[in-house]
Amino acid sequence: MIHTRKRAAPKRRGAALIISMIFVVIFSALAVSMATLSGTNVQIASNQHKVNGAFTSAESGLEIVRLWVSHVSIPGTTPQNQRFSEIASSLQSATSNISSVTLTDDGNTITIPSVTLNTAQGQSFSAAITQIDNDTLQVDVTGAYDSITRTIRVNYELSESANTVFDFGVASKGPLSLTGNVELDGVNVSIESNAYIESYDSLLALAITGNSQIAGDVSIANPLAFVDLQGGQAGIGGETGQAAIDNHVTFGVPPTSFPEPDPGYFEPYVTNVVDASTNTTADAVFENVRILADVNPHFSGHVTLKGVVFIETPNAVVFSGTADIMGIIVGNGDWTDNSGANTISFLGNVQSLPVTELPNEEQFTALRDETGTFVMAPGFHLSFGGSFSALSGAIAGNGIEFFGNAGGTINGSIINYSSEEMTLTGNSDLYFNRSGTVQVPAGFIPELALQYDPTSYVEVHPNSCL
């Protein structure tokens, strides 16, 4: 009998343990890798959060700087080599009530130091304003979040102020009062009679009594001011009572630019003189004439005025007869003088034609292009008590009144530089025609303001790394 011997399979002791350990090592390595990767992702996310925080700080700073810059304006007469320093002074005034902002100006760069936005998260911004050329400023706003910074760069262009008093039918630094049967309306649309009032020295900014009305809307800069309507027909914007105030009066509007009048601009046109020996009671014709100081003429006859009538101070000029005016009346007073010592009074019939109607003669050739102005008399109180059908341009003075039956069309705006009240009484209906007005009237120097150029927006390379 043959016995078959079975061969036992070899025993591999510990193989399962080794394999298990291999898997443990692999999974541990994976766990460490995943933990490391997660930590890296957390760090990347944290850094990205800081980058976004720095960028939003820069964006916030840009908007704040835009707000400050929107209040910057300088006189249009500022020489080009002095504009940057004037801008620095104006910006300093715009930020003077903010204790955390102290500007520095080294002549080439205006620096706004770090301004805190969020103390807990270390968010802040700073800015540097550099002059690129006479009309362009470069603004770099750097936002910070912890140790990360990002910078945004934009440009501003220096140009004529976009918002001026010539956007209104009536613009007055002082209060406005309408009494009797006065109506202010537009020739084409009612908004041509819109009124702008500052009234910083008086809380009563606008008083309308009787049947007087303003067809347009009213903007008042003094946020504490109020309007008084007395009489059932006293109204604004086609409404009466409280509804007129609620719907057509805005308080606390941003200040509007009053361009500086420049009487000297017209002086080169003057070639003739009215002095104490001149007969102003008879019918007469005057061309490009200067009324010397202290003459105080009374034109009681039928007077024809062509070209520029340049009135020196001090003077009290009266037109009580018929005045045919084909030109511009200019007073060379101070636009901050509210004394009323200098006066121009129109008490008779006034016929007004623009300078474009002047004869095609050599003495009027250049003047025919000086359009848009009828009376520019800073420092003079202006009185209109006679009759007229139309006045050929803007009217500007320090203290203005219309009374009696003085009324008609104003082909421009009425500008009162005085903080004293401007009054309209009687039947002084004024109809404003500002259609086609696209430029500042002759002789007025518009303020220069900084206009943001949105196409210049660019993110500057970060000066810190992740």
C-alpha positions in Angstrom: 0.0 0.0 0.0 1.4 3.2 -1.1 0.8 6.3 1.2 0.6 9.7 -0.4 2.1 12.4 1.8 0.3 15.7 1.6 2.5 18.8 1.5 1.5 21.5 4.0 1.3 25.1 2.6 4.1 27.2 4.1 3.0 29.5 6.8 3.9 33.3 6.3 3.7 34.6 9.7 3.3 38.5 10.1 2.4 39.3 6.4 -1.0 40.7 7.4 0.7 42.9 10.0 3.2 44.2 7.5 0.5 45.0 4.9 -1.6 46.7 7.6 1.4 48.8 8.6 1.9 49.8 5.0 -1.7 50.9 4.7 -1.4 52.8 8.0 1.7 54.6 6.7 0.0 55.4 3.4 -3.1 56.7 5.0 -1.0 58.6 7.6 0.9 60.2 4.8 -2.3 61.1 3.0 -3.7 62.5 6.2 -0.6 64.6 6.7 -0.7 65.7 3.1 -4.4 66.6 3.3 -3.8 68.5 6.6 -0.8 70.4 5.1 -2.9 71.1 2.0 -5.8 72.3 4.1 -3.5 74.5 6.1 -2.0 76.0 2.9 -5.5 76.6 1.6 -6.5 78.3 4.8 -3.4 80.5 4.5 -4.1 81.3 0.9 -7.8 82.1 1.8 -6.6 84.3 4.6 -4.2 86.1 2.4 -6.8 86.5 -0.3 -9.2 87.8 2.3 -6.5 90.4 3.2 -5.9 91.2 -0.4 -9.6 91.8 -0.9 -9.7 93.8 2.3 -6.8 96.0 1.1 -8.5 96.4 -2.3 -11.8 97.4 -0.7 -9.9 99.8 1.5 -8.4 101.4 -1.6 -11.8 101.6 -3.2 -13.3 103.2 -0.1 -10.4 105.6 0.1 -10.9 106.5 -3.6 -14.5 107.4 -2.9 -13.6 109.5 0.1 -10.9 111.3 -1.8 -13.4 111.9 -4.6 -15.8 113.5 -2.1 -13.0 115.8 -0.8 -11.8 116.7 -4.3 -15.4 117.5 -5.3 -15.3 120.5 -2.9 -12.0 121.8 -4.4 -12.2 124.9 -6.6 -9.8 127.7 -7.5 -10.3 131.1 -9.2 -10.1 130.9 -13.0 -7.6 133.7 -12.9 -5.0 131.6 -11.0 -1.7 131.5 -12.9 -0.8 128.0 -14.1 2.3 127.9 -12.0 0.3 128.6 -8.8 -2.6 126.2 -9.5 -1.2 123.3 -7.7 -0.6 125.2 -4.5 -4.1 126.7 -4.7 -5.5 123.2 -5.1 -3.6 122.1 -2.0 -5.0 125.0 0.0 -8.5 124.3 -1.2 -8.2 120.6 -0.4 -6.9 121.6 3.1 -10.0 123.7 3.6 -12.2 120.8 2.4 -10.7 118.5 5.0 -10.1 121.0 7.8 -13.0 119.6 10.0 -11.6 116.1 9.9 -9.1 115.9 12.8 -7.4 112.7 11.5 -6.4 114.3 8.2 -3.4 116.6 8.0 -2.2 117.2 4.4 1.4 117.7 3.5 2.5 119.5 0.4 6.1 119.5 -0.8 5.4 121.5 -3.9 5.1 118.5 -6.2 3.0 116.1 -4.2 0.1 116.5 -1.9 0.1 113.7 0.7 -2.9 112.4 2.6 -1.5 110.3 5.5 -3.0 107.1 6.7 -6.8 107.4 7.4 -8.2 104.6 9.6 -11.3 102.8 8.2 -11.6 99.8 10.5 -9.3 99.7 13.6 -10.2 96.1 14.5 -9.1 94.7 11.1 -6.3 97.2 10.5 -8.0 98.7 7.5 -6.8 102.1 6.3 -5.9 104.2 3.3 -3.5 106.9 2.3 -3.2 108.9 -0.9 -0.7 110.9 -2.9 -1.7 113.6 -5.4 0.9 114.5 -8.1 0.7 117.1 -10.8 1.3 115.6 -14.2 0.8 118.8 -16.2 -0.9 122.2 -15.7 -4.3 120.6 -16.1 -3.9 117.0 -14.9 -3.5 115.5 -11.4 -2.6 111.9 -10.7 -4.1 110.4 -7.6 -2.7 107.2 -6.1 -4.9 105.8 -3.3 -3.4 102.9 -1.3 -5.6 100.7 0.8 -4.1 98.6 3.6 -5.4 95.5 5.4 -3.1 94.2 8.1 0.3 94.0 6.2 -1.2 93.8 2.7 -1.6 96.9 0.5 -3.2 97.6 -2.9 -3.1 100.8 -4.9 -5.6 102.4 -7.3 -4.5 105.2 -9.7 -6.8 107.7 -11.3 -6.5 111.1 -13.0 -8.4 114.4 -12.5 -8.6 117.1 -15.1 -8.7 120.8 -14.1 -11.6 122.5 -16.0 -14.4 125.0 -15.7 -16.7 124.1 -12.8 -19.6 122.1 -14.2 -22.2 123.6 -11.8 -22.6 127.4 -11.8 -25.2 130.0 -11.0 -26.0 130.4 -14.7 -27.9 127.1 -14.4 -30.6 129.0 -12.6 -32.9 131.9 -13.5 -32.2 133.6 -10.1 -29.1 132.9 -8.0 -28.6 134.9 -4.7 -26.2 134.7 -1.9 -28.8 136.4 0.2 -32.5 135.7 0.8 -35.1 136.2 -1.8 -38.4 138.0 -1.3 -41.4 138.2 -3.6 -44.3 140.5 -2.7 -47.4 141.5 -4.6 -48.2 140.0 -8.0 -44.7 138.9 -9.0 -44.3 135.9 -11.2 -41.0 134.2 -12.2 -41.4 131.8 -15.1 -39.5 130.3 -18.0 -40.1 131.4 -21.6 -39.6 127.8 -22.9 -40.0 125.6 -19.8 -40.6 126.4 -16.2 -37.2 125.1 -15.0 -35.6 128.2 -16.7 -37.0 130.1 -13.6 -35.4 127.7 -11.1 -33.9 129.6 -8.1 -30.7 129.0 -6.1 -30.4 130.7 -2.7 -27.5 130.4 -0.2 -28.9 132.5 2.7 -26.2 131.5 5.2 -26.7 134.7 7.2 -30.5 134.4 7.4 -32.7 131.4 8.3 -35.6 132.9 6.3 -34.3 132.1 2.8 -37.4 132.7 0.8 -40.5 134.8 1.5 -43.4 134.8 -1.0 -46.4 137.0 -0.1 -49.7 137.7 -2.0 -50.2 136.3 -5.4 -46.5 135.9 -6.2 -45.2 132.6 -7.6 -42.0 130.9 -8.8 -42.9 128.4 -11.6 -39.7 126.4 -11.2 -38.1 124.7 -8.2 -36.0 126.3 -5.5 -32.6 125.0 -4.2 -31.4 126.4 -0.8 -27.9 125.8 0.4 -28.5 126.6 4.1 -29.8 123.3 5.6 -31.3 125.1 8.5 -33.2 127.7 6.4 -37.0 127.8 6.0 -39.5 129.2 3.5 -42.5 131.4 4.3 -45.5 131.5 2.0 -48.2 133.9 2.9 -51.4 134.3 0.9 -53.6 131.7 -0.9 -51.9 132.1 -4.2 -48.2 132.2 -3.0 -46.7 129.3 -4.7 -43.7 127.4 -6.0 -43.6 124.9 -8.9 -47.3 125.3 -9.6 -48.4 124.4 -6.1 -49.3 126.4 -3.0 -49.1 125.9 0.7 -47.0 123.2 2.3 -47.2 121.1 -0.8 -45.2 123.7 -2.7 -42.4 123.6 -0.1 -42.4 119.8 0.2 -42.4 119.1 -3.5 -40.4 122.0 -5.0 -37.9 123.2 -2.4 -34.7 121.4 -1.5 -32.7 122.4 1.6 -29.0 121.8 2.2 -28.0 121.5 -1.5 -24.3 121.5 -2.3 -23.0 125.1 -2.8 -23.0 126.3 -6.4 -20.1 128.2 -7.9 -20.5 132.0 -8.2 -18.0 132.9 -11.0 -15.9 136.0 -10.2 -16.9 139.1 -12.3 -13.9 140.8 -14.0 -14.9 144.4 -14.9 -11.4 145.1 -16.2 -12.0 142.6 -19.0 -14.1 145.3 -20.7 -11.9 148.3 -20.0 -9.8 148.1 -23.3 -13.0 148.8 -25.2 -13.6 152.2 -23.5 -12.5 155.2 -25.6 -14.7 158.1 -24.5 -15.5 159.8 -21.2 -18.5 161.2 -19.2 -17.3 163.6 -16.6 -18.8 166.4 -14.5 -19.1 168.7 -17.6 -21.1 166.2 -19.7 -24.8 167.1 -20.2 -26.8 164.0 -19.3 -30.2 165.6 -19.3 -30.5 166.1 -23.0 -31.0 163.5 -25.7 -27.6 162.0 -26.5 -25.6 159.1 -27.9 -22.7 157.6 -26.1 -20.3 154.9 -27.5 -17.8 152.9 -25.5 -17.9 155.4 -22.6 -16.3 155.6 -19.2 -18.3 157.4 -16.4 -15.7 158.8 -14.1 -15.8 158.4 -10.4 -18.0 160.8 -8.4 -19.8 162.1 -11.4 -23.2 160.6 -10.3 -24.9 161.3 -13.6 -28.7 161.4 -14.1 -29.6 160.5 -17.6 -33.1 162.0 -17.9 -33.4 162.4 -21.6 -33.5 159.9 -24.4 -30.1 158.3 -24.2 -28.6 155.8 -26.6 -25.7 153.7 -25.3 -23.7 151.6 -27.7 -20.9 149.3 -26.7 -19.5 149.3 -23.2 -20.6 151.7 -20.5 -17.9 151.5 -17.9 -18.8 153.0 -14.5 -16.1 153.8 -12.0 -16.6 153.8 -8.2 -17.9 155.6 -6.3 -21.0 156.5 -8.4 -24.7 156.7 -8.3 -26.1 156.4 -11.9 -29.7 157.0 -12.7 -31.6 156.4 -16.0 -35.0 158.0 -15.6 -35.7 158.8 -19.3 -35.7 156.4 -22.2 -32.5 154.3 -22.4 -31.8 152.4 -25.6 -28.9 150.1 -24.7 -27.1 148.1 -27.3 -24.2 146.8 -25.3 -23.0 146.0 -21.8 -23.1 148.1 -18.6 -20.1 147.4 -16.4 -19.4 148.6 -12.8 -15.8 148.2 -11.5 -16.7 147.7 -7.9 -15.7 144.9 -5.5 -17.9 141.8 -5.6 -17.6 141.5 -1.8 -18.9 145.1 -1.2 -22.5 144.9 0.1 -22.6 148.5 1.4 -25.0 149.8 -1.3 -22.9 152.9 -1.6 -22.7 152.5 -5.4 -26.0 152.3 -7.3 -27.3 151.9 -10.8 -31.1 152.7 -11.2 -33.3 152.1 -14.2 -36.4 154.1 -13.6 -37.6 154.8 -17.1 -38.2 152.8 -20.3 -35.3 150.5 -21.3 -34.8 149.0 -24.7 -32.1 146.4 -24.7 -30.4 144.8 -27.6 -27.4 142.3 -27.5 -23.9 143.3 -28.7 -24.4 141.1 -31.8 -26.7 143.9 -33.0 -23.9 146.6 -32.8 -23.1 148.3 -36.1 -20.4 146.6 -38.2 -17.9 149.3 -37.3 -14.3 149.1 -36.3 -14.9 150.2 -32.6 -17.4 147.4 -32.2 -15.8 144.6 -34.2 -14.3 142.6 -31.3 -17.1 143.5 -28.8 -19.7 141.8 -31.0 -18.4 138.5 -29.8 -18.7 139.4 -26.1 -22.1 137.9 -25.6 -24.4 136.9 -22.8 -24.0 139.9 -20.4 -26.3 142.9 -19.9 -25.2 144.3 -16.6 -22.1 143.2 -14.7 -21.7 145.6 -11.8 -20.0 144.0 -8.7 -20.3 146.3 -5.7 -23.3 148.1 -7.2 -26.9 148.0 -6.0 -29.1 147.5 -9.0 -32.7 148.9 -9.1 -35.2 148.2 -11.9 -38.4 150.3 -11.6 -39.1 151.2 -15.2 -40.5 149.2 -18.0 -38.7 146.9 -20.5 -39.7 144.1 -22.9 -36.5 142.2 -22.7 -33.0 142.5 -21.3 -30.3 141.1 -23.5 -28.2 139.1 -21.0 -27.2 138.2 -17.5 -27.6 140.7 -14.7 -25.2 140.7 -11.8 -24.7 143.0 -8.8 -24.5 143.3 -5.1 -28.1 143.9 -4.1 -30.8 143.7 -6.8 -34.4 144.9 -6.7 -37.3 145.0 -9.2 -40.3 147.1 -8.3 -43.4 148.8 -9.8 -44.1 147.5 -13.3 -40.6 146.5 -14.1 -40.9 143.2 -15.9 -40.2 141.4 -19.1 -37.9 138.8 -20.5 -34.4 138.2 -19.1 -32.2 136.5 -21.7 -29.9 135.1 -19.1 -29.7 134.8 -15.3 -30.0 137.3 -12.4 -27.0 137.0 -10.0 -27.0 138.6 -6.6 -23.5 138.5 -5.0 -24.8 140.2 -1.8 -25.8 138.4 1.3 -28.5 141.1 1.7 -32.1 140.3 0.6 -33.0 140.5 -3.1 -36.5 141.9 -3.5 -39.2 141.8 -6.2 -42.4 143.8 -5.5 -45.4 145.1 -7.4 -46.1 143.6 -10.8 -42.5 142.6 -11.6 -43.2 139.6 -13.8 -39.9 138.1 -15.0 -39.6 135.5 -17.8 -36.3 133.8 -18.1 -35.0 132.6 -21.5 -31.9 130.6 -21.0 -32.3 128.5 -24.1 -29.0 128.0 -26.0 -26.8 129.2 -23.2 -23.7 127.0 -23.5 -21.0 129.2 -22.1 -20.2 131.5 -19.2 -21.3 135.1 -20.2 -18.6 137.5 -21.2 -16.6 139.1 -18.4 -17.2 136.3 -15.8 -14.4 134.2 -14.7 -15.6 130.7 -13.9 -14.0 128.7 -11.1 -11.8 125.8 -12.0 -12.7 122.4 -10.5 -11.2 118.9 -10.7 -13.2 116.5 -12.9 -12.7 112.8 -12.4 -11.6 110.9 -15.5 -13.1 107.4 -15.1 -11.2 106.1 -18.1 -7.9 106.6 -16.2 -8.8 104.0 -13.5 -6.0 101.4 -13.1 -4.8 99.0 -10.4 -1.1 99.6 -9.7 1.2 96.6 -9.1 0.9 95.7 -5.4 3.9 96.6 -3.3 3.4 93.5 -1.1 3.2 89.8 -1.9 1.2 86.9 -0.6 
